[in-house]
Amino acid sequence: MLVSNFEQGSQEWLQSRLGKPTASNFGKLITPTGRPSTSAEGYINELIAQRITGELPEFYTNAAMERGNELEPAAKALYEFINDVEVVEVGLCLHDTLDCGASPDGLIGVDGGIEIKCPLPHTHIAYLREGVVPSKYIPQIQGCLWITGREWWDFMSYHPAMEDLIVRVERDNEYIKKLADQVERAVDIIKTESKKWSK
């Protein structure tokens, strides 16, 4: 794993992700059940266009996302206190051989990592009632485990007025194999088609 330590959300960080499949979007390549996603071609087209034009994608934010970003440091501090660990912030972690990456919310020790969500109250309640990792985050979390080579990843849902939810996710090598196949396919197409359609 190679690490590009630009601050997440910065122009440099966005530039380092340009034209690369990344873990937060792996769900556009593979479903939580391990099947190819129907949105794969659209996502691949976006990445080909980024690579050809060199134009940064619009970094979309809404009020809920901004609120989540504001709450994340408190969630991280609470997690560190509860578990007596240090969460190490990193920028973009790049795969050793494939042109893809992941931007974890934090790495823990030598074997772990964390994904923090600070959802709206009713969504947090839904997560608490289910008591499991929402399936839509499986591609992202298993993708982080794959890229970083780690063994476990904690999913944390945080709301300051409620109980927090922390669920440990173990590495699923069978799923990661399917994920890697889809990402490798995407990377190959992006590389080939970018050359084909460039002026």
C-alpha positions in Angstrom: 0.0 0.0 0.0 1.2 3.5 -0.9 -0.1 6.5 1.1 -0.7 10.0 -0.3 -1.2 12.1 2.8 -3.0 15.1 1.3 -5.9 16.2 3.6 -9.1 14.6 2.6 -11.3 17.1 0.8 -8.4 19.3 -0.3 -7.7 20.1 -4.0 -4.6 18.0 -3.8 -6.5 15.0 -2.4 -9.2 15.4 -5.2 -6.4 15.5 -7.8 -4.8 12.4 -6.4 -8.1 10.5 -6.9 -8.6 11.7 -10.5 -9.7 8.9 -12.8 -9.3 6.2 -10.1 -11.9 3.9 -8.7 -12.0 4.6 -4.9 -13.6 2.6 -2.0 -16.4 5.1 -1.3 -17.6 4.4 -4.8 -16.9 0.6 -5.0 -20.6 0.1 -4.6 -21.0 1.5 -8.1 -18.9 -1.5 -9.3 -20.2 -4.3 -7.1 -23.3 -4.9 -5.0 -23.2 -5.8 -1.3 -24.0 -9.4 -2.3 -21.0 -9.6 -4.6 -22.7 -9.2 -8.0 -21.6 -6.7 -10.6 -23.4 -3.4 -10.2 -25.7 -2.0 -12.9 -24.2 1.4 -12.3 -20.6 0.3 -13.2 -20.6 1.6 -16.8 -21.7 5.1 -15.8 -19.1 5.2 -13.1 -16.4 4.0 -15.5 -17.4 6.7 -18.0 -17.0 9.4 -15.3 -13.5 8.2 -14.5 -12.5 8.0 -18.2 -13.7 11.5 -18.7 -11.8 12.7 -15.6 -8.6 11.1 -16.9 -8.9 12.6 -20.4 -9.9 16.1 -19.3 -8.0 16.4 -16.1 -11.0 18.1 -14.7 -11.8 17.6 -11.0 -15.2 16.2 -10.3 -17.7 18.4 -8.5 -17.3 17.7 -4.8 -20.9 17.6 -3.8 -21.9 18.4 -0.3 -25.3 19.0 1.3 -26.3 20.1 4.8 -26.4 16.5 6.2 -22.8 15.9 4.8 -21.5 19.1 6.3 -23.1 18.2 9.6 -21.5 14.8 9.5 -18.1 16.4 8.8 -18.5 18.7 11.8 -19.4 15.8 14.1 -16.8 13.3 12.9 -13.9 14.6 15.2 -16.2 14.1 18.3 -17.1 10.6 17.1 -13.4 9.8 16.6 -12.4 11.1 20.0 -15.2 9.1 21.6 -14.1 5.9 19.8 -10.4 6.5 20.9 -11.6 7.0 24.5 -13.9 3.9 24.6 -11.3 1.6 23.0 -8.1 3.3 24.4 -6.6 3.5 20.9 -5.2 6.1 18.6 -7.0 6.6 15.3 -4.4 7.7 12.7 -5.7 9.9 9.9 -4.4 9.3 6.4 -5.1 10.7 3.0 -5.5 8.4 0.0 -4.2 4.8 0.3 -3.3 3.4 -3.1 -3.3 -0.2 -4.2 0.2 -1.6 -4.8 -0.3 -2.5 -8.4 -3.8 -1.3 -9.5 -4.7 2.3 -10.1 -7.3 2.5 -7.4 -7.5 3.6 -3.8 -9.3 4.2 -0.5 -9.5 7.2 1.9 -10.2 5.6 5.3 -11.6 7.7 8.2 -8.6 6.3 10.2 -6.2 3.4 10.7 -5.9 1.6 14.0 -2.8 -0.2 15.1 -1.4 -2.6 12.5 -4.5 -4.6 11.7 -7.5 -2.3 11.9 -9.3 0.7 10.6 -12.6 2.7 11.0 -15.4 4.1 9.0 -17.4 6.8 10.8 -20.9 7.9 9.8 -22.8 10.8 11.6 -26.2 10.4 10.0 -29.4 12.2 10.6 -31.3 11.2 13.8 -33.9 8.9 12.2 -31.2 7.2 10.1 -29.0 6.6 13.2 -32.1 5.1 15.0 -32.5 2.7 12.0 -28.9 1.7 12.3 -29.2 1.2 16.1 -32.4 -0.9 15.7 -30.7 -3.1 13.0 -27.5 -3.4 15.0 -25.5 -4.4 12.0 -23.5 -2.6 9.3 -25.9 -1.2 6.7 -25.4 -3.3 3.6 -24.7 -0.3 1.4 -21.4 0.2 3.2 -20.1 -3.3 2.6 -18.3 -2.6 -0.7 -16.6 0.5 0.9 -15.5 -1.3 4.1 -14.3 -4.5 2.3 -12.6 -2.2 -0.2 -10.7 -0.5 2.6 -9.7 -3.8 4.0 -8.5 -4.9 0.6 -6.5 -1.8 -0.3 -4.9 -1.5 3.2 -4.3 -5.2 3.8 -5.9 -4.9 7.2 -7.8 -7.7 9.0 -10.8 -5.8 10.6 -12.7 -2.5 10.3 -15.0 -0.9 12.8 -18.2 0.7 11.5 -19.3 3.6 13.8 -22.6 5.4 13.6 -22.6 8.5 15.9 -25.1 11.0 17.1 -24.3 13.2 20.1 -27.8 12.8 21.7 -27.9 9.0 21.4 -26.1 5.8 22.0 -23.4 5.1 19.5 -23.2 2.0 17.3 -19.9 0.3 16.8 -19.8 -2.9 14.7 -16.6 -4.8 13.9 -16.3 -6.1 10.3 -13.9 -8.9 9.6 -12.0 -9.3 6.3 -14.1 -11.3 3.8 -11.6 -12.7 1.3 -14.2 -14.3 -0.9 -16.0 -11.0 -1.3 -12.7 -9.1 -1.7 -11.8 -11.5 -4.6 -15.0 -10.6 -6.4 -14.5 -6.9 -5.6 -10.9 -7.0 -6.9 -12.1 -8.6 -10.2 -14.6 -5.8 -10.8 -12.1 -3.1 -9.9 -9.4 -4.6 -12.1 -11.9 -4.8 -15.0 -12.8 -1.1 -14.4 -9.1 0.0 -14.2 -8.3 -1.9 -17.5 -11.2 -0.3 -19.3 -10.4 3.2 -18.0 -6.7 2.9 -19.1 -7.6 1.5 -22.5 -10.5 3.8 -23.3 -8.7 6.9 -22.0 -6.0 6.4 -24.6 -8.6 5.6 -27.3 -10.7 8.8 -26.9 -8.0 11.3 -26.0 -7.1 13.9 -28.8 
